[in-house]
């Protein structure tokens, strides 16, 4: 490991660090990460200024309100059909004042990601975040990355563009690893330990998961997230993706990345060093802490998130992962080791299967059964051929179509 290149996320490097207030572009501003980031910015106007916002377009009223609060220069929406409603919402917010520039269409977020700023916070959900990730890196921006899918599906593309330390991870687990790694050198790292809450079904057997409903799966015990991420946490697919992400971000082999279940979600991840010591990063569950690391590093933002109250008793538990009930982590390791388009196939098939599950067209266990079948059919990617964006898109298109076909087949068989 000591002879390998510097990792994408390196806490010892402050990529393009500047003094004074930082200009930030927030992608996915109306989602969970975006709204919490804006809360953080509004509480720290001397440290941060948001210059532009992007959103899918489903909540134009909120987008317009954010634009007015932050006095941004530009707002962007992926859906061109909502532009009239956005103009109206902006007019209501701004009154007689000039409204921000509006960008619209599938490339709008990518255009913003390359705009003049210090940091791009990519809080978009799904692999559609890949193009903005690549644009931000190519433009030389610091990338606060909450969109794990862009790294999963486009790992080689991201690694080819990113300079050492240019990416600051925003996932709670990877922000934890990032901070713990600051305590030692890369040569001293023995193992990364990624923690998992276990989701709402911790302790259940595979048989006991057969009748799980979408309502059950969306009731996460410790985190408030969007529906896709919440279901991914219930299947532990989210943890599998984080294992791949840790491998790519920190240049640690898969066999040295471990997953442990920690129901309280206080310890967000740990680093084991060669002398046997383990450093854990711990805070109460609150994404504003990792977001503050993402947009503020190497400085810390005072009172970004709540701290522990040590006057109150608490119990912290750790359990081994049940790989039979939750095979997603093992499958993620497999596709991560395969490389190429295999991670993109895994991610795309899972997204389709989660949609089918939430719509009542696929049972809970059918999510991973179907994803496994799609990954198996995809086979081993060709070695030695550089990955391209077109390769990723083609693989995703095939995986989504095949996952839908298999979901329909499973539904028909269940009704027969």
Buried (B, 14 or more C-beta within 10 A) or exposed (E): BEEEEEBBBBBBBBBEEEEEEBBBBBBBBBBBBBBBBBEBBEBBEEBBBBBBBBBBBEBBBBBBBBBBEBEBBBBBBBBEEBBEBBBEBBEEBBEEEEBBEBBBBEBBBBBBBBBEBBBBBBBBBBBBBBBBBBBBBEBEBBBBBBBBBBBBBBBBBBBEBBBBBBBBBBBBBBBBBBBBBBEBEBEBBBBBBBBBBBBBBBEBEBEEBEEBEBEEBBEBBBBEBEBBBBBBBBBBBBBBBBBBBBBBBBBBEBEBBBBBBBBBBBBBBBBBBEEEEEBBBBBBBBBBBBBBBBBBBBEEBEEBBEEEEEEEEEEEEEEEBBEEBBBBBBBBBBBBBBBBBBBBBBBBBBBBBBBBBBEEBBBBBBBBBBBBBBBEEBEEBEEEEEBEEEBBBEBBEBBBBBBBEBBEEBBEEEEE
